[in-house]
Amino acid sequence: MLGLLAQIKTFFLTLLLGVFAGIIFHYYQLTIRVLRARKYSLYLLDLFLWLLMILLISGGMLLINQGELRIYIFLVLIAGSLIYFKFMARFMNRPLDGLAKGSSLLLKAISSMLIKPFAWIKKKMQFCWYRLHPSPPPEDN
């Protein structure tokens, strides 16, 4: 059983972890808005977000209270995120929006660099296909 000071420390550190999770989620929302992500890329980005959140919150809980989970831990995490969105989000909107715009430019550059080789391969395969299978000549009536 934890002493009173240890429980208070755990409470406030978990609250801060919830605020940090709220910041990450706010940043993610702004990034998605700037990117105008389509259906499948949004699914992939959502997967990455939740994997990151699981890792960060699990790691934070391991550091804060050795990974001991109680119902109040979840409530305090949610409360920390709600506190962020209620009181702090409007002050963080401008810096996070700038960060989201920069991140979207970086993500677009990376995705274009990853897509270019596949587009080149597709173009070469289509060229070979049309060369091996030419279209039939038009019929004269």
Secondary structure as UniProt FT lines:
FT   HELIX           4..35
FT   HELIX           39..65
FT   TURN            66..67
FT   HELIX           71..83
FT   HELIX           84..88
FT   HELIX           89..132
//
